[in-house]
Amino acid sequence: MNRKIGSVFTALALAFVMIPARSANAKITISTFRLHDHSLIADFEDASDDGCFVTQTNVRFTESVTQIGGPPIIGPPTTQIDLFYANACTGEFFELTGGTTTQTFHIANDLSSATLVATVPITDGIGNNATVNVNVRWTANAPTQRVVNTTVTHDANTITVDHINFQTRAALVQGPLTTVLNVQGGPTTFDLARFPEDGQLGQDAEGTRTVTFLHAH
């Protein structure tokens, strides 16, 4: 995924995605996973009419996630969310990520359409938490092709890299996709899918997920 951020938010985005420096005594552990079978990807944006805030949300589903190395993780997520929020008027910005192993999905055999329903907890790893209500539909609008996709997400404690090679069809996507975020003005409801961007339906996915855990001493 290449995150699309309007120019007014570029400085905020660049400042946020810099991972904080760790001390020389920080302990790092890595877990790895195999990703395969069907997959779904969708990107959405929301923005205020006054130009103050923007949210960008990436939804990823992989039908099968199997741990193959590193410290064990109970129930590695099959549906993952990455949500970026920036407000140019207040200077607030943050990124929340998370996942779940519980979802309802349907993917057509010819990759012509798909649906995904889930409730996904997300966090920045340092106390800012939310829940995203996912009810997304994909409708294919292009022929099948072979695609390689890499996604990098992180919070204060982890860095996750997904790398997938799969047969995929580009698709139109639509919500609803909603959440309540704890922003400076107080808890606020967001329609995260107001401006749909990119979508993909995939099959025969083969890939890896690498989760790096940052443990400060």
C-alpha positions as CSV (number, residue, x, y, z in Angstrom):
1,M,0.0,0.0,0.0
2,N,1.2,3.5,-0.8
3,R,-0.5,5.8,1.6
4,K,-2.0,8.9,-0.1
5,I,-1.7,12.0,2.1
6,G,-2.7,15.5,1.0
7,S,0.0,18.1,0.8
8,V,-1.3,20.0,3.8
9,F,-0.7,16.9,5.9
10,T,2.6,15.8,4.5
11,A,4.8,17.4,7.2
12,L,2.7,15.8,9.9
13,A,2.8,12.4,8.2
14,L,6.5,12.4,7.8
15,A,7.0,13.5,11.4
16,F,4.7,10.7,12.7
17,V,6.0,7.7,10.7
18,M,9.6,8.2,12.0
19,I,10.0,5.3,14.5
20,P,11.3,6.6,17.9
21,A,14.9,5.9,18.5
22,R,15.6,3.0,20.9
23,S,18.3,2.7,23.5
24,A,21.3,0.4,22.9
25,N,19.8,-1.8,25.6
26,A,16.5,-2.3,23.8
27,K,15.7,-6.0,23.2
28,I,14.3,-7.0,19.8
29,T,12.4,-10.2,19.1
30,I,10.9,-11.3,15.7
31,S,8.0,-13.6,14.8
32,T,7.3,-14.8,11.3
33,F,4.2,-16.1,9.6
34,R,3.1,-17.7,6.3
35,L,0.2,-15.9,4.5
36,H,-1.8,-17.9,1.9
37,D,-5.2,-18.6,0.3
38,H,-7.6,-15.7,-0.4
39,S,-6.9,-12.1,0.5
40,L,-8.7,-8.7,0.4
41,I,-7.3,-5.2,0.5
42,A,-9.1,-1.9,0.7
43,D,-8.0,1.7,1.2
44,F,-10.4,4.5,2.4
45,E,-10.1,8.2,3.3
46,D,-12.2,10.6,5.3
47,A,-11.7,14.4,5.5
48,S,-13.4,17.3,7.2
49,D,-15.2,19.9,5.0
50,D,-13.1,22.7,6.6
51,G,-9.8,21.0,5.6
52,C,-8.7,20.4,9.2
53,F,-8.5,16.6,9.5
54,V,-7.9,13.6,7.3
55,T,-8.1,9.9,8.1
56,Q,-6.7,7.1,6.0
57,T,-7.6,3.5,6.7
58,N,-6.1,0.3,5.2
59,V,-8.1,-2.9,5.6
60,R,-6.3,-6.2,4.9
61,F,-7.7,-9.8,5.2
62,T,-5.7,-13.0,4.6
63,E,-7.6,-16.2,4.9
64,S,-4.8,-18.3,6.4
65,V,-2.0,-17.0,8.7
66,T,0.3,-19.7,10.1
67,Q,3.2,-19.0,12.5
68,I,6.5,-20.4,11.3
69,G,9.1,-18.9,13.6
70,G,9.9,-16.8,16.6
71,P,8.1,-16.3,20.0
72,P,4.5,-17.7,19.8
73,I,1.6,-15.3,19.2
74,I,-1.8,-16.6,20.2
75,G,-4.3,-16.2,17.3
76,P,-2.3,-14.2,14.7
77,P,-4.9,-11.9,13.1
78,T,-6.5,-12.6,9.8
79,T,-8.1,-9.2,9.5
80,Q,-5.9,-6.2,10.1
81,I,-6.6,-2.4,10.2
82,D,-4.1,0.5,9.9
83,L,-5.7,3.9,10.6
84,F,-3.8,7.2,10.3
85,Y,-5.3,10.5,11.7
86,A,-3.9,14.0,11.2
87,N,-5.4,17.4,12.0
88,A,-3.6,20.4,10.5
89,C,-5.7,22.8,12.6
90,T,-4.7,21.3,16.0
91,G,-1.4,19.7,15.1
92,E,-2.6,16.3,16.3
93,F,-1.7,13.1,14.5
94,F,-1.5,9.4,15.4
95,E,-1.6,5.9,13.9
96,L,-3.6,3.0,15.3
97,T,-3.2,-0.6,14.2
98,G,-4.8,-3.9,15.2
99,G,-6.4,-7.1,14.1
100,T,-8.8,-9.9,14.8
101,T,-9.2,-13.6,14.0
102,T,-13.0,-13.4,14.0
103,Q,-14.7,-12.2,10.9
104,T,-17.4,-13.2,8.4
105,F,-16.4,-13.1,4.7
106,H,-17.5,-14.2,1.3
107,I,-15.3,-14.2,-1.8
108,A,-16.7,-15.2,-5.2
109,N,-14.9,-18.0,-7.0
110,D,-14.1,-15.8,-10.0
111,L,-13.0,-12.9,-7.7
112,S,-15.9,-10.7,-9.0
113,S,-17.0,-9.7,-5.6
114,A,-16.4,-10.1,-1.8
115,T,-17.7,-9.0,1.5
116,L,-16.0,-8.7,4.9
117,V,-17.7,-8.0,8.3
118,A,-15.6,-7.7,11.5
119,T,-15.1,-5.7,14.7
120,V,-11.4,-4.8,15.0
121,P,-9.7,-3.3,18.1
122,I,-6.8,-0.9,17.2
123,T,-4.2,0.8,19.3
124,D,-1.1,3.0,19.2
125,G,0.5,0.8,21.8
126,I,0.6,3.5,24.4
127,G,-3.0,4.0,25.5
128,N,-4.9,5.4,22.6
129,N,-7.4,2.7,21.7
130,A,-10.5,2.4,19.4
131,T,-12.7,-0.2,17.7
132,V,-13.4,-0.2,13.9
133,N,-16.7,-1.6,12.7
134,V,-16.0,-3.2,9.3
135,N,-18.7,-4.0,6.7
136,V,-16.9,-3.6,3.4
137,R,-17.9,-4.8,-0.1
138,W,-15.5,-5.3,-3.1
139,T,-16.7,-5.3,-6.7
140,A,-14.1,-6.2,-9.3
141,N,-13.5,-3.8,-12.2
142,A,-10.5,-5.2,-13.9
143,P,-9.1,-8.6,-15.2
144,T,-7.0,-10.9,-13.0
145,Q,-3.3,-10.2,-12.8
146,R,-0.3,-11.2,-10.7
147,V,0.6,-8.6,-8.1
148,V,3.3,-8.2,-5.4
149,N,2.1,-6.1,-2.4
150,T,4.1,-4.9,0.6
151,T,2.6,-3.2,3.6
152,V,4.4,-1.8,6.7
153,T,2.6,-0.8,9.8
154,H,3.7,0.0,13.4
155,D,2.8,1.2,16.8
156,A,5.0,2.0,19.8
157,N,5.9,-1.6,20.4
158,T,5.9,-3.5,17.1
159,I,6.7,-3.2,13.4
160,T,4.7,-5.4,11.0
161,V,5.7,-6.1,7.4
162,D,3.4,-8.1,5.1
163,H,4.7,-9.2,1.7
164,I,2.3,-11.1,-0.5
165,N,2.5,-12.4,-4.1
166,F,-1.0,-13.3,-5.4
167,Q,-3.5,-13.5,-8.3
168,T,-5.6,-10.4,-7.9
169,R,-8.4,-8.3,-9.4
170,A,-8.6,-4.5,-8.8
171,A,-12.0,-3.6,-7.3
172,L,-14.3,-0.8,-6.3
173,V,-14.8,-0.7,-2.5
174,Q,-17.5,0.7,-0.3
175,G,-18.3,0.7,3.4
176,P,-19.6,1.3,6.0
177,L,-16.4,1.5,8.0
178,T,-16.9,3.5,11.2
179,T,-15.1,4.2,14.6
180,V,-15.0,6.5,17.5
181,L,-11.6,8.2,18.0
182,N,-10.3,9.9,21.1
183,V,-9.2,13.2,19.5
184,Q,-8.3,16.4,21.3
185,G,-11.9,17.6,21.0
186,G,-13.2,14.5,22.8
187,P,-14.6,11.1,21.5
188,T,-15.7,11.7,17.9
189,T,-17.5,9.3,15.4
190,F,-15.8,9.0,12.0
191,D,-17.1,7.7,8.7
192,L,-13.8,6.2,7.6
193,A,-15.1,5.0,4.2
194,R,-16.5,8.3,3.0
195,F,-14.0,8.5,0.2
196,P,-13.2,5.0,-1.2
197,E,-9.8,4.6,-2.8
198,D,-8.2,1.3,-3.9
199,G,-9.4,-2.3,-3.6
200,Q,-8.0,-5.7,-4.5
201,L,-9.5,-9.2,-4.3
202,G,-6.9,-12.0,-4.3
203,Q,-6.5,-15.7,-4.5
204,D,-3.6,-18.2,-4.4
205,A,-1.8,-15.7,-2.1
206,E,1.7,-16.7,-1.0
207,G,3.6,-14.4,1.4
208,T,5.1,-13.7,4.7
209,R,4.4,-11.5,7.7
210,T,7.3,-10.4,10.0
211,V,6.5,-8.9,13.3
212,T,9.3,-7.1,15.1
213,F,8.7,-6.5,18.9
214,L,10.6,-3.6,20.5
215,H,11.2,-4.2,24.2
216,A,12.8,-1.2,26.0
217,H,14.8,-2.1,29.1
